[in-house]
Amino acid sequence: MSKRIFYPLLLLLVPVIGIKITDEINWSVLDFLIMGGFLLLVGKGINFVNSKKMKNRIFYIGLMIFIFILIWAELAVGVFGSPFAGS
């Protein structure tokens, strides 16, 4: 397994720094675990895309990133009002 799969976990440094700077960011250990797992899943999915056509590869990776952003927004603020929303 390539170490590159774990690079997206560096994005978790943003809320860690935010927690140290301000009291407005309130993440628990469970939040970090869920987001870390989600980032690993998306990173693994992007590595899994194996299309020979560049158009298809860009489409599939863009679709994964779009779905990631939608789920992330729902977990953070409850855009769609689902039962697992963060609000």
Biopython code that builds the backbone (N, CA, C, O; Angstrom):
import numpy as np
from Bio.PDB.StructureBuilder import StructureBuilder

atoms = [
    (1, "MET", "N", (0.843, -1.175, 0.000)),
    (1, "MET", "CA", (0.000, 0.000, 0.000)),
    (1, "MET", "C", (0.893, 1.246, 0.000)),
    (1, "MET", "O", (1.895, 1.317, 0.712)),
    (2, "SER", "N", (0.508, 2.195, -0.798)),
    (2, "SER", "CA", (1.271, 3.420, -0.944)),
    (2, "SER", "C", (1.001, 4.374, 0.219)),
    (2, "SER", "O", (-0.112, 4.433, 0.743)),
    (3, "LYS", "N", (2.023, 5.111, 0.607)),
    (3, "LYS", "CA", (1.868, 6.102, 1.671)),
    (3, "LYS", "C", (1.020, 7.283, 1.216)),
    (3, "LYS", "O", (0.497, 8.028, 2.043)),
    (4, "ARG", "N", (0.883, 7.457, -0.094)),
    (4, "ARG", "CA", (0.110, 8.579, -0.625)),
    (4, "ARG", "C", (-1.347, 8.531, -0.186)),
    (4, "ARG", "O", (-2.013, 9.566, -0.138)),
    (5, "ILE", "N", (-1.844, 7.351, 0.132)),
    (5, "ILE", "CA", (-3.234, 7.220, 0.552)),
    (5, "ILE", "C", (-3.473, 7.997, 1.846)),
    (5, "ILE", "O", (-4.580, 8.480, 2.083)),
    (6, "PHE", "N", (-2.449, 8.118, 2.677)),
    (6, "PHE", "CA", (-2.608, 8.783, 3.967)),
    (6, "PHE", "C", (-2.406, 10.298, 3.898)),
    (6, "PHE", "O", (-2.642, 10.985, 4.892)),
    (7, "TYR", "N", (-1.980, 10.833, 2.764)),
    (7, "TYR", "CA", (-1.772, 12.281, 2.628)),
    (7, "TYR", "C", (-3.041, 13.100, 2.883)),
    (7, "TYR", "O", (-2.937, 14.178, 3.468)),
    (8, "PRO", "N", (-4.231, 12.648, 2.477)),
    (8, "PRO", "CA", (-5.425, 13.448, 2.782)),
    (8, "PRO", "C", (-5.662, 13.655, 4.275)),
    (8, "PRO", "O", (-6.352, 14.596, 4.667)),
    (9, "LEU", "N", (-5.098, 12.789, 5.109)),
    (9, "LEU", "CA", (-5.261, 12.960, 6.551)),
    (9, "LEU", "C", (-4.593, 14.231, 7.056)),
    (9, "LEU", "O", (-4.898, 14.703, 8.151)),
    (10, "LEU", "N", (-3.679, 14.785, 6.260)),
    (10, "LEU", "CA", (-3.065, 16.050, 6.648)),
    (10, "LEU", "C", (-4.099, 17.179, 6.704)),
    (10, "LEU", "O", (-3.884, 18.190, 7.373)),
    (11, "LEU", "N", (-5.211, 17.003, 6.004)),
    (11, "LEU", "CA", (-6.284, 18.007, 6.067)),
    (11, "LEU", "C", (-6.877, 18.113, 7.471)),
    (11, "LEU", "O", (-7.472, 19.134, 7.818)),
    (12, "LEU", "N", (-6.719, 17.074, 8.274)),
    (12, "LEU", "CA", (-7.231, 17.114, 9.644)),
    (12, "LEU", "C", (-6.421, 18.065, 10.530)),
    (12, "LEU", "O", (-6.828, 18.370, 11.651)),
    (13, "LEU", "N", (-5.282, 18.529, 10.030)),
    (13, "LEU", "CA", (-4.521, 19.518, 10.787)),
    (13, "LEU", "C", (-5.242, 20.867, 10.836)),
    (13, "LEU", "O", (-5.030, 21.651, 11.760)),
    (14, "VAL", "N", (-6.085, 21.134, 9.852)),
    (14, "VAL", "CA", (-6.826, 22.410, 9.832)),
    (14, "VAL", "C", (-7.735, 22.534, 11.054)),
    (14, "VAL", "O", (-7.651, 23.544, 11.753)),
    (15, "PRO", "N", (-8.615, 21.542, 11.354)),
    (15, "PRO", "CA", (-9.428, 21.696, 12.571)),
    (15, "PRO", "C", (-8.603, 21.606, 13.856)),
    (15, "PRO", "O", (-8.975, 22.220, 14.857)),
    (16, "VAL", "N", (-7.501, 20.864, 13.858)),
    (16, "VAL", "CA", (-6.654, 20.807, 15.055)),
    (16, "VAL", "C", (-6.104, 22.193, 15.371)),
    (16, "VAL", "O", (-6.132, 22.633, 16.521)),
    (17, "ILE", "N", (-5.605, 22.874, 14.347)),
    (17, "ILE", "CA", (-5.090, 24.232, 14.547)),
    (17, "ILE", "C", (-6.231, 25.170, 14.941)),
    (17, "ILE", "O", (-6.064, 26.031, 15.805)),
    (18, "GLY", "N", (-7.397, 24.996, 14.300)),
    (18, "GLY", "CA", (-8.550, 25.829, 14.631)),
    (18, "GLY", "C", (-9.013, 25.657, 16.067)),
    (18, "GLY", "O", (-9.420, 26.625, 16.709)),
    (19, "ILE", "N", (-8.952, 24.434, 16.575)),
    (19, "ILE", "CA", (-9.345, 24.178, 17.967)),
    (19, "ILE", "C", (-8.395, 24.890, 18.914)),
    (19, "ILE", "O", (-8.813, 25.404, 19.952)),
    (20, "LYS", "N", (-7.124, 24.920, 18.560)),
    (20, "LYS", "CA", (-6.128, 25.588, 19.418)),
    (20, "LYS", "C", (-6.273, 27.106, 19.395)),
    (20, "LYS", "O", (-5.954, 27.771, 20.381)),
    (21, "ILE", "N", (-6.753, 27.664, 18.275)),
    (21, "ILE", "CA", (-6.832, 29.118, 18.127)),
    (21, "ILE", "C", (-8.130, 29.685, 18.702)),
    (21, "ILE", "O", (-8.113, 30.724, 19.362)),
    (22, "THR", "N", (-9.261, 29.005, 18.454)),
    (22, "THR", "CA", (-10.560, 29.565, 18.829)),
    (22, "THR", "C", (-11.416, 28.526, 19.550)),
    (22, "THR", "O", (-11.181, 27.321, 19.453)),
    (23, "ASP", "N", (-12.406, 29.025, 20.268)),
    (23, "ASP", "CA", (-13.349, 28.138, 20.959)),
    (23, "ASP", "C", (-14.556, 27.803, 20.097)),
    (23, "ASP", "O", (-15.416, 27.030, 20.517)),
    (24, "GLU", "N", (-14.634, 28.368, 18.903)),
    (24, "GLU", "CA", (-15.793, 28.157, 18.047)),
    (24, "GLU", "C", (-15.780, 26.812, 17.339)),
    (24, "GLU", "O", (-16.828, 26.335, 16.903)),
    (25, "ILE", "N", (-14.631, 26.203, 17.220)),
    (25, "ILE", "CA", (-14.528, 24.874, 16.617)),
    (25, "ILE", "C", (-14.567, 23.866, 17.748)),
    (25, "ILE", "O", (-13.719, 23.881, 18.641)),
    (26, "ASN", "N", (-15.557, 22.991, 17.702)),
    (26, "ASN", "CA", (-15.773, 22.054, 18.790)),
    (26, "ASN", "C", (-15.842, 20.634, 18.222)),
    (26, "ASN", "O", (-16.929, 20.078, 18.071)),
    (27, "TRP", "N", (-14.699, 20.058, 17.914)),
    (27, "TRP", "CA", (-14.639, 18.698, 17.383)),
    (27, "TRP", "C", (-14.278, 17.747, 18.496)),
    (27, "TRP", "O", (-13.410, 18.035, 19.320)),
    (28, "SER", "N", (-14.953, 16.601, 18.518)),
    (28, "SER", "CA", (-14.609, 15.549, 19.474)),
    (28, "SER", "C", (-13.718, 14.528, 18.768)),
    (28, "SER", "O", (-13.463, 14.629, 17.568)),
    (29, "VAL", "N", (-13.258, 13.557, 19.529)),
    (29, "VAL", "CA", (-12.436, 12.487, 18.952)),
    (29, "VAL", "C", (-13.239, 11.732, 17.899)),
    (29, "VAL", "O", (-12.689, 11.322, 16.877)),
    (30, "LEU", "N", (-14.529, 11.546, 18.139)),
    (30, "LEU", "CA", (-15.379, 10.849, 17.173)),
    (30, "LEU", "C", (-15.453, 11.610, 15.852)),
    (30, "LEU", "O", (-15.457, 10.997, 14.784)),
    (31, "ASP", "N", (-15.509, 12.930, 15.915)),
    (31, "ASP", "CA", (-15.514, 13.738, 14.684)),
    (31, "ASP", "C", (-14.243, 13.512, 13.872)),
    (31, "ASP", "O", (-14.296, 13.373, 12.650)),
    (32, "PHE", "N", (-13.102, 13.476, 14.558)),
    (32, "PHE", "CA", (-11.836, 13.242, 13.863)),
    (32, "PHE", "C", (-11.786, 11.832, 13.273)),
    (32, "PHE", "O", (-11.278, 11.645, 12.167)),
    (33, "LEU", "N", (-12.304, 10.849, 13.992)),
    (33, "LEU", "CA", (-12.312, 9.477, 13.480)),
    (33, "LEU", "C", (-13.206, 9.341, 12.250)),
    (33, "LEU", "O", (-12.827, 8.700, 11.270)),
    (34, "ILE", "N", (-14.380, 9.940, 12.303)),
    (34, "ILE", "CA", (-15.307, 9.865, 11.168)),
    (34, "ILE", "C", (-14.712, 10.572, 9.956)),
    (34, "ILE", "O", (-14.726, 10.027, 8.852)),
    (35, "MET", "N", (-14.194, 11.774, 10.151)),
    (35, "MET", "CA", (-13.630, 12.510, 9.019)),
    (35, "MET", "C", (-12.364, 11.840, 8.496)),
    (35, "MET", "O", (-12.130, 11.820, 7.288)),
    (36, "GLY", "N", (-11.545, 11.292, 9.394)),
    (36, "GLY", "CA", (-10.347, 10.575, 8.963)),
    (36, "GLY", "C", (-10.691, 9.354, 8.126)),
    (36, "GLY", "O", (-10.063, 9.105, 7.097)),
    (37, "GLY", "N", (-11.685, 8.592, 8.565)),
    (37, "GLY", "CA", (-12.121, 7.434, 7.792)),
    (37, "GLY", "C", (-12.692, 7.845, 6.445)),
    (37, "GLY", "O", (-12.448, 7.196, 5.428)),
    (38, "PHE", "N", (-13.446, 8.917, 6.452)),
    (38, "PHE", "CA", (-14.047, 9.407, 5.216)),
    (38, "PHE", "C", (-12.977, 9.888, 4.237)),
    (38, "PHE", "O", (-13.063, 9.623, 3.038)),
    (39, "LEU", "N", (-11.972, 10.595, 4.749)),
    (39, "LEU", "CA", (-10.877, 11.048, 3.891)),
    (39, "LEU", "C", (-10.078, 9.879, 3.330)),
    (39, "LEU", "O", (-9.678, 9.896, 2.166)),
    (40, "LEU", "N", (-9.844, 8.857, 4.165)),
    (40, "LEU", "CA", (-9.141, 7.663, 3.679)),
    (40, "LEU", "C", (-9.946, 6.964, 2.586)),
    (40, "LEU", "O", (-9.387, 6.504, 1.590)),
    (41, "LEU", "N", (-11.252, 6.889, 2.779)),
    (41, "LEU", "CA", (-12.118, 6.244, 1.794)),
    (41, "LEU", "C", (-12.086, 6.988, 0.461)),
    (41, "LEU", "O", (-11.992, 6.366, -0.597)),
    (42, "VAL", "N", (-12.163, 8.291, 0.511)),
    (42, "VAL", "CA", (-12.124, 9.088, -0.720)),
    (42, "VAL", "C", (-10.745, 8.981, -1.380)),
    (42, "VAL", "O", (-10.647, 8.855, -2.600)),
    (43, "GLY", "N", (-9.685, 9.032, -0.576)),
    (43, "GLY", "CA", (-8.338, 8.885, -1.122)),
    (43, "GLY", "C", (-8.132, 7.532, -1.780)),
    (43, "GLY", "O", (-7.529, 7.438, -2.849)),
    (44, "LYS", "N", (-8.628, 6.492, -1.144)),
    (44, "LYS", "CA", (-8.535, 5.148, -1.724)),
    (44, "LYS", "C", (-9.358, 5.065, -3.009)),
    (44, "LYS", "O", (-8.931, 4.436, -3.977)),
    (45, "GLY", "N", (-10.523, 5.690, -3.024)),
    (45, "GLY", "CA", (-11.362, 5.697, -4.222)),
    (45, "GLY", "C", (-10.696, 6.408, -5.386)),
    (45, "GLY", "O", (-10.784, 5.962, -6.530)),
    (46, "ILE", "N", (-10.027, 7.520, -5.089)),
    (46, "ILE", "CA", (-9.327, 8.256, -6.153)),
    (46, "ILE", "C", (-8.170, 7.417, -6.690)),
    (46, "ILE", "O", (-7.931, 7.399, -7.897)),
    (47, "ASN", "N", (-7.457, 6.730, -5.818)),
    (47, "ASN", "CA", (-6.381, 5.845, -6.278)),
    (47, "ASN", "C", (-6.920, 4.663, -7.065)),
    (47, "ASN", "O", (-6.216, 4.109, -7.909)),
    (48, "PHE", "N", (-8.145, 4.275, -6.804)),
    (48, "PHE", "CA", (-8.752, 3.111, -7.439)),
    (48, "PHE", "C", (-9.195, 3.386, -8.872)),
    (48, "PHE", "O", (-9.318, 2.461, -9.676)),
    (49, "VAL", "N", (-9.437, 4.662, -9.193)),
    (49, "VAL", "CA", (-9.878, 5.023, -10.545)),
    (49, "VAL", "C", (-8.785, 4.623, -11.534)),
    (49, "VAL", "O", (-7.645, 5.082, -11.456)),
    (50, "ASN", "N", (-9.169, 3.755, -12.463)),
    (50, "ASN", "CA", (-8.185, 3.204, -13.395)),
    (50, "ASN", "C", (-8.737, 3.245, -14.810)),
    (50, "ASN", "O", (-8.848, 2.217, -15.477)),
    (51, "SER", "N", (-9.073, 4.419, -15.249)),
    (51, "SER", "CA", (-9.601, 4.571, -16.598)),
    (51, "SER", "C", (-8.481, 5.013, -17.523)),
    (51, "SER", "O", (-7.640, 5.831, -17.150)),
    (52, "LYS", "N", (-8.475, 4.476, -18.709)),
    (52, "LYS", "CA", (-7.430, 4.837, -19.674)),
    (52, "LYS", "C", (-7.690, 6.203, -20.302)),
    (52, "LYS", "O", (-6.750, 6.894, -20.694)),
    (53, "LYS", "N", (-8.951, 6.592, -20.400)),
    (53, "LYS", "CA", (-9.289, 7.888, -20.977)),
    (53, "LYS", "C", (-9.234, 8.960, -19.892)),
    (53, "LYS", "O", (-9.832, 8.810, -18.826)),
    (54, "MET", "N", (-8.525, 10.022, -20.169)),
    (54, "MET", "CA", (-8.364, 11.101, -19.200)),
    (54, "MET", "C", (-9.697, 11.767, -18.872)),
    (54, "MET", "O", (-9.921, 12.170, -17.731)),
    (55, "LYS", "N", (-10.589, 11.888, -19.865)),
    (55, "LYS", "CA", (-11.910, 12.484, -19.625)),
    (55, "LYS", "C", (-12.682, 11.689, -18.578)),
    (55, "LYS", "O", (-13.282, 12.261, -17.668)),
    (56, "ASN", "N", (-12.662, 10.362, -18.717)),
    (56, "ASN", "CA", (-13.381, 9.513, -17.757)),
    (56, "ASN", "C", (-12.758, 9.605, -16.374)),
    (56, "ASN", "O", (-13.469, 9.668, -15.371)),
    (57, "ARG", "N", (-11.428, 9.613, -16.319)),
    (57, "ARG", "CA", (-10.746, 9.692, -15.026)),
    (57, "ARG", "C", (-11.108, 10.998, -14.319)),
    (57, "ARG", "O", (-11.421, 10.995, -13.129)),
    (58, "ILE", "N", (-11.066, 12.107, -15.045)),
    (58, "ILE", "CA", (-11.416, 13.402, -14.453)),
    (58, "ILE", "C", (-12.867, 13.409, -13.999)),
    (58, "ILE", "O", (-13.179, 13.949, -12.937)),
    (59, "PHE", "N", (-13.761, 12.815, -14.793)),
    (59, "PHE", "CA", (-15.173, 12.761, -14.429)),
    (59, "PHE", "C", (-15.380, 11.982, -13.132)),
    (59, "PHE", "O", (-16.073, 12.453, -12.230)),
    (60, "TYR", "N", (-14.785, 10.796, -13.033)),
    (60, "TYR", "CA", (-14.982, 9.953, -11.839)),
    (60, "TYR", "C", (-14.365, 10.577, -10.587)),
    (60, "TYR", "O", (-14.959, 10.525, -9.510)),
    (61, "ILE", "N", (-13.195, 11.157, -10.724)),
    (61, "ILE", "CA", (-12.574, 11.806, -9.572)),
    (61, "ILE", "C", (-13.378, 13.042, -9.173)),
    (61, "ILE", "O", (-13.576, 13.291, -7.984)),
    (62, "GLY", "N", (-13.842, 13.818, -10.151)),
    (62, "GLY", "CA", (-14.687, 14.975, -9.857)),
    (62, "GLY", "C", (-15.991, 14.582, -9.186)),
    (62, "GLY", "O", (-16.459, 15.265, -8.276)),
    (63, "LEU", "N", (-16.575, 13.480, -9.637)),
    (63, "LEU", "CA", (-17.808, 12.981, -9.023)),
    (63, "LEU", "C", (-17.573, 12.571, -7.573)),
    (63, "LEU", "O", (-18.391, 12.866, -6.702)),
    (64, "MET", "N", (-16.458, 11.893, -7.313)),
    (64, "MET", "CA", (-16.139, 11.494, -5.936)),
    (64, "MET", "C", (-15.938, 12.711, -5.043)),
    (64, "MET", "O", (-16.402, 12.731, -3.903)),
    (65, "ILE", "N", (-15.250, 13.721, -5.555)),
    (65, "ILE", "CA", (-15.015, 14.930, -4.766)),
    (65, "ILE", "C", (-16.325, 15.681, -4.530)),
    (65, "ILE", "O", (-16.540, 16.224, -3.447)),
    (66, "PHE", "N", (-17.194, 15.715, -5.530)),
    (66, "PHE", "CA", (-18.497, 16.365, -5.375)),
    (66, "PHE", "C", (-19.341, 15.667, -4.309)),
    (66, "PHE", "O", (-19.944, 16.328, -3.464)),
    (67, "ILE", "N", (-19.384, 14.344, -4.348)),
    (67, "ILE", "CA", (-20.141, 13.581, -3.344)),
    (67, "ILE", "C", (-19.526, 13.785, -1.962)),
    (67, "ILE", "O", (-20.249, 13.919, -0.974)),
    (68, "PHE", "N", (-18.193, 13.808, -1.888)),
    (68, "PHE", "CA", (-17.510, 14.064, -0.623)),
    (68, "PHE", "C", (-17.931, 15.409, -0.043)),
    (68, "PHE", "O", (-18.236, 15.506, 1.146)),
    (69, "ILE", "N", (-17.951, 16.449, -0.882)),
    (69, "ILE", "CA", (-18.319, 17.788, -0.407)),
    (69, "ILE", "C", (-19.776, 17.819, 0.053)),
    (69, "ILE", "O", (-20.089, 18.454, 1.060)),
    (70, "LEU", "N", (-20.668, 17.144, -0.670)),
    (70, "LEU", "CA", (-22.071, 17.098, -0.251)),
    (70, "LEU", "C", (-22.241, 16.420, 1.104)),
    (70, "LEU", "O", (-22.952, 16.928, 1.971)),
    (71, "ILE", "N", (-21.595, 15.284, 1.285)),
    (71, "ILE", "CA", (-21.703, 14.569, 2.562)),
    (71, "ILE", "C", (-21.054, 15.377, 3.680)),
    (71, "ILE", "O", (-21.580, 15.438, 4.791)),
    (72, "TRP", "N", (-19.922, 15.991, 3.392)),
    (72, "TRP", "CA", (-19.237, 16.810, 4.382)),
    (72, "TRP", "C", (-20.121, 17.983, 4.822)),
    (72, "TRP", "O", (-20.216, 18.271, 6.015)),
    (73, "ALA", "N", (-20.764, 18.655, 3.870)),
    (73, "ALA", "CA", (-21.654, 19.769, 4.204)),
    (73, "ALA", "C", (-22.848, 19.291, 5.023)),
    (73, "ALA", "O", (-23.288, 19.979, 5.944)),
    (74, "GLU", "N", (-23.367, 18.124, 4.692)),
    (74, "GLU", "CA", (-24.498, 17.584, 5.446)),
    (74, "GLU", "C", (-24.089, 17.249, 6.879)),
    (74, "GLU", "O", (-24.828, 17.541, 7.818)),
    (75, "LEU", "N", (-22.932, 16.647, 7.048)),
    (75, "LEU", "CA", (-22.469, 16.318, 8.396)),
    (75, "LEU", "C", (-22.157, 17.584, 9.200)),
    (75, "LEU", "O", (-22.370, 17.619, 10.412)),
    (76, "ALA", "N", (-21.659, 18.607, 8.536)),
    (76, "ALA", "CA", (-21.253, 19.821, 9.242)),
    (76, "ALA", "C", (-22.427, 20.691, 9.651)),
    (76, "ALA", "O", (-22.506, 21.110, 10.806)),
    (77, "VAL", "N", (-23.343, 20.974, 8.729)),
    (77, "VAL", "CA", (-24.395, 21.939, 9.032)),
    (77, "VAL", "C", (-25.800, 21.461, 8.706)),
    (77, "VAL", "O", (-26.759, 22.182, 8.982)),
    (78, "GLY", "N", (-25.959, 20.287, 8.137)),
    (78, "GLY", "CA", (-27.296, 19.775, 7.858)),
    (78, "GLY", "C", (-27.979, 20.458, 6.700)),
    (78, "GLY", "O", (-29.108, 20.925, 6.852)),
    (79, "VAL", "N", (-27.342, 20.536, 5.551)),
    (79, "VAL", "CA", (-27.887, 21.202, 4.373)),
    (79, "VAL", "C", (-29.217, 20.592, 3.951)),
    (79, "VAL", "O", (-30.146, 21.316, 3.592)),
    (80, "PHE", "N", (-29.314, 19.276, 3.990)),
    (80, "PHE", "CA", (-30.519, 18.589, 3.527)),
    (80, "PHE", "C", (-31.447, 18.171, 4.657)),
    (80, "PHE", "O", (-32.554, 17.701, 4.395)),
    (81, "GLY", "N", (-31.027, 18.330, 5.899)),
    (81, "GLY", "CA", (-31.878, 18.002, 7.035)),
    (81, "GLY", "C", (-32.065, 16.516, 7.279)),
    (81, "GLY", "O", (-33.113, 16.098, 7.771)),
    (82, "SER", "N", (-31.075, 15.720, 6.946)),
    (82, "SER", "CA", (-31.188, 14.276, 7.161)),
    (82, "SER", "C", (-30.984, 13.952, 8.641)),
    (82, "SER", "O", (-30.522, 14.806, 9.398)),
    (83, "PRO", "N", (-31.324, 12.726, 9.064)),
    (83, "PRO", "CA", (-31.195, 12.372, 10.490)),
    (83, "PRO", "C", (-29.765, 12.381, 11.005)),
    (83, "PRO", "O", (-29.565, 12.540, 12.209)),
    (84, "PHE", "N", (-28.764, 12.217, 10.152)),
    (84, "PHE", "CA", (-27.379, 12.216, 10.650)),
    (84, "PHE", "C", (-26.694, 13.567, 10.504)),
    (84, "PHE", "O", (-25.469, 13.657, 10.589)),
    (85, "ALA", "N", (-27.474, 14.609, 10.288)),
    (85, "ALA", "CA", (-26.915, 15.957, 10.127)),
    (85, "ALA", "C", (-26.316, 16.428, 11.443)),
    (85, "ALA", "O", (-26.713, 15.985, 12.520)),
    (86, "GLY", "N", (-25.355, 17.332, 11.336)),
    (86, "GLY", "CA", (-24.665, 17.831, 12.507)),
    (86, "GLY", "C", (-25.415, 18.915, 13.262)),
    (86, "GLY", "O", (-24.986, 19.315, 14.344)),
    (87, "SER", "N", (-26.517, 19.396, 12.723)),
    (87, "SER", "CA", (-27.230, 20.474, 13.410)),
    (87, "SER", "C", (-28.369, 19.960, 14.250)),
    (87, "SER", "O", (-29.067, 20.746, 14.891)),
]
sb = StructureBuilder()
sb.init_structure("model")
sb.init_model(0)
sb.init_chain("A")
sb.init_seg("    ")
for serial, (resi, resn, name, xyz) in enumerate(atoms, 1):
    if name == "N":
        sb.init_residue(resn, " ", resi, " ")
    sb.init_atom(name, np.array(xyz, "f"), 0.0, 1.0, " ", f" {name:<3s}", serial, name[0])
structure = sb.get_structure()
